[in-house]
Amino acid sequence: MNAVHRAVYRSTGKSLALTGVEMMARPIKSHFPRVGFQSHPLSSHAPLSDNDEVRLKRLVGEDTGIAEVLMCRDKARNSLGRVFVGQMRKLVSSLQHDTEVRVLIFRSLIPGVFCAGADLKERAEMSNPEAELFVHGLRSLMNDIAALPMPTIAAVDGFALGGGLELALACDLRSAAHSAQMGLIETTRGLLPGAGGSQRLPRTVGFAVAKELIFTGRRVSGEQAERLGLVNCSVSQNLSGDAAHRQALSLAREILPQAPIAVRMAKVAMNRGAEVDLSSGMAIEGMCYARLIPTRDRREGMAAFIEKRPPRYTGE
């Protein structure tokens, strides 16, 4: 019994005879969420300190289950410096097994900016080996964001350039203000996108469009980004400068009532299936589907349909 089979067996009590995806067993296992909700020691209600560049906020009331990653490096426009990246990595790591969070929004508290990309002042002081190591860590961080088990939404209310757009691309969904500016501008600085942009942008907008945007270093507005398929939706900016965040919150509220384990398994099926041939993807889908059969949420969904009432999903 391989690692995936063992993970499914522990959750369902049933063995699963699938042979077409042995090579993907190890990465898939890490995406199976634990059944049931657990508390997490990370505090999200204390006031921001001067040292906080990244912060987690858990919403309450009817929005319980939605959390927001708040980016607040004011003086450097949320650029990806050592402290910012270190705090983001710690926060993302804390969420990997947090089943209380059903939807996660990445947003900026700095007006007019989502994330300005690399901290060029810090980068200029690094030696070549130091810069290469730092970018390797940045690439790893974006992979960790992409691998989070819950749906993630980037709310782009301002500039998302270079690594800032790569951060947004690591999220599952993106909303943007019409006035937002997005671009992988690394070729204008003698570089190429090094934190996943050269791989995620083609998978998002297609290879021909991605090559055009990367080769030229072109910036696009939120409206253009929606037409290209770079963002899911684009909205007119409001007076408070948070239109994209409000749109992201509206989308999160649509996801929130759905069965959380089913949503997470759907994310696994799509993300892992997109990396392989169709036959292997079908096998992955079957494994994820089998993971849901013994859950209380599946039985609740069936009962709610028969009784003509809204379901009450608990994540079990």
N, C-alpha and C positions, 0 to 999 in steps of 0.2 A: 504494500500500500504506500503510494507516494505522498508527498507533503500535502497536495491538494486534497487527495482522498481522505487523509487523516483529519484535515481541517473540517471537511464536510461531515465526516463520521462523528467527530466530537460534538457538532452542532445538531445533527439530525438522528444519530443512532443508526444510520443506514450506510452501507458501503455503496460506492458509485463506480461502476465499471466503464471507464472512459480511457481510451488509449491514444487518441489523436493529439493530445496537447501536453505530453510529458515534458517537453522542453520549456513550457511556460508554467510549470507547477509552482516553482518557488516564488516568482513575482505575484501570481494570483493569490497565493495564500495570504500574503500581507494585506490584501484588500478586503478580506472577509471580516466584517465588524463583529464584535462581541454582541451577543443577544442581551437585551436589557439595558437600562440606563444606569449610569454611574456618576457620582459627583466628581468634581475635579477641583483641586486646591487653588487653581489660578484665580486670583481676585480680579474682578473687572469693575468694581464699583468705587474704588478709592480714587481720589482726585489725581489728575495728571501731575507728575513731578517734572522738574526742569530736565531730568535725565531721560525721560521717556521720549523715544523717537517712534516707537511702535507700541500699540496698546490694544488689548482685547476688551470689547464691550459686549456684554450679554444683555439682550433686550428682555423685557419682562412683560407681564400681563398677557394680552392676546398674542403678542409677538415672542413669547417664550419659546426657545428653540432656534431663534435667529441670533446670530452673533456677528459683530463687525470688527474687522481689523482696522484700527485707526492709525493712519500714518501722519505723524505730526512733527517732522523735522523742519521747522519753520525757516530757519536761517539759510538752509541749503536746499530748499524746495523738494524735500523728500528724496534727495539724491542718495545713491546706494553707497554710503560710506561704511566703514568698519563697524561702528556702533549700531547703525540702522540695520545692517545685514545680520549682525549678531543677535540683536533683539528679535528680528523677524524670524530667524532660524529657531530660536528658543520657543517663540510663540507657536510657530507651525508644528514643531515637535510635540508640544503639549496638547495639540488638537488631534493627533493621529489616532488616538484611541478614545477620544471624547465623544460618547454617543448622546450627550445632552444637546449638542449642537447639530441641528438638522440642516441648516443653510448658513453659509458664511459669506459675508460681504466684505470686500476690500475697498476702502474709501480713504480719501485724504481730508484732513482738517485744514489744509493750507489752501486758501482761496486761489482759484485759477490754475492749480497744479494737481495732477494725480501723482506722478513721480517723474522727476526730471532726468532720470537715468544715472549714469556713472558720476561719482564725485571726482571730477577731473583734477581738483587740487590735491586730493589724497593720492590719486593714481599717479600724478606726476612725481611724487616723492618715493614711489615704489621702484625697486630694482626690477629688471626683467623677470627673474624667477619669482619675485614677490607678486608682481602683477599677474603672472600666469597662474599662480596658486590661488590668488584672490578670485580671479574669474572662474576658475574651476569650482571654487566654493559657491560662487554665485549661481553657476549652472546647476549645482547640486541642490541649492535652495529652491530654484524654480521647479526642478523635478519633484521636490518634496511637496511644494504647493500643488502641483498637478496631480500628485498621488493622494492628496487628502481624500478621505472616504466620503465626505458630505459634498453636495453641490456647492460650488464657489462662484461668486459673481463679482466682477470688477466694475465699480462705479466710476467712470472716467469723466470728471467734471472740468478737466483742464488739460494741461500738457501731459502726455505720456510718450516720452521719447527714449529711444535706445532701450536700456534696461527697464525703463518704466513701462514701455509697451510689452516687453518680454514678460514682465510680471503679469500684466493684464492677459496676455496670451496663455499663461499657465493656468488661468482660471477657466472654468467650464463655460461661463456666460459673461457677456460684457454689455453694459449700457453706457451711452455717451451723450453728452450735451452736443448740440449742433456746433457750438463754438470750440469744442475740444480740438486739440491738435495731436495727432498721433503719427509716429514714424520710426522706422529703424534707420537711424541716421549715421550708423557707424562708419560707412564708407566715406563720409565727408570728413572723418577724423583719422583716416588711414587704417581702419579696422574693419572687421565684419561682426555681425551680431554673435556674441559669444556666450549668451546665457539662454540658449534654446531658440532664439528668434529665427535663425536660418532653417530650423526644422519645423517649428510650430506655425510660422506664417504661411508656408506653402500648404500645409495641411488644413489651414483655415480658409484661405482665399484662392487656392490653386497655385500651381507652380509658375505659370506665365505672369500672373499679376504680382506674385511675391518677388519674382526676379526683377521685375520692373521697379518695384518699390525699393528693394534693397540696393540694386545697382545705381539708382539715381539718388538714394537717400531722401526721397520725397516725403513730405509731411501731408497728411490728409485730414480733413475736418471730420467731425462726428457724422455729418450727413453723408459725406463721401464714403466713410468707413462702413456705414450701414449698407450702402449700395454695393460695396465690394464684398459684403459678408464678413467683414472684420469685427463688427459688433452686431449684437442681436437687435438692438433698437437704438434710435437716436431721437432726442427730444430737445425742444427749445429751452435754452437756459432761462432760469427765473432770477428774480431780483436777489435772492439769497445765495445764488450760485451753487445750488445743490440738486438741480433737476435730475441729473443722472443717478444720484444717490436715491432720490425718491422713486425713480423708475425701478432701480435695483431692489428697493425695499418692497415695492408692489409685486415684483416677480417672485421675491422670496416668500411673500405671503401666499402666493399661489402654490408654491412647492410645499410649504409648511404643513398643510393638512394631509398630505399624501403619506402612505405607509413608509416610514423612514428606512427600514431595512430593504424594502423593495426599491426605493430610490437609489440607495447605495449600491445594490446589486446591479441595477440598470446601468449605473456609471461604470462599474467594473466591466460589465458585458460589452459596452460600447468602446471604452478606452482600450481594453485588451484585445477585443475583436478587431479593432481598426488596425492593429499592428501585424495581423497574420492573414493567411488566406481564408476564403469563405468557409471552407470545411472546418478548419480549426476554430474559426469564430463561432460557428454553430455549436461546436462542442463546448466552448466557453459559456455560451448562452445557456446550454443545457445544464451545466454545472451550477451556474448562478440561479437558474430557475429551481433546481432541486433544493438549493439552500433555503428557498422561501416556503416550500410546501409544508414543513412542520411548524411554521410560525403561528403564533396566536393572531398576528395581524392578518394573515391570509384568511383564517376562519372568521375573524371580525368583518373583513371586507365582504365575504360571502353572506354572512348573517345580516349585515346592514343592507345589502342589496335586496335580499328576500323580504326583510321587514320594512323596506322603503324608508330608511332613516339614514342620516349622515354617519359614516363610520367613526369610531373613536380608537385611533391607533395609538399603541403604547410603545412600539419598538421592541416587541417581544415575539 
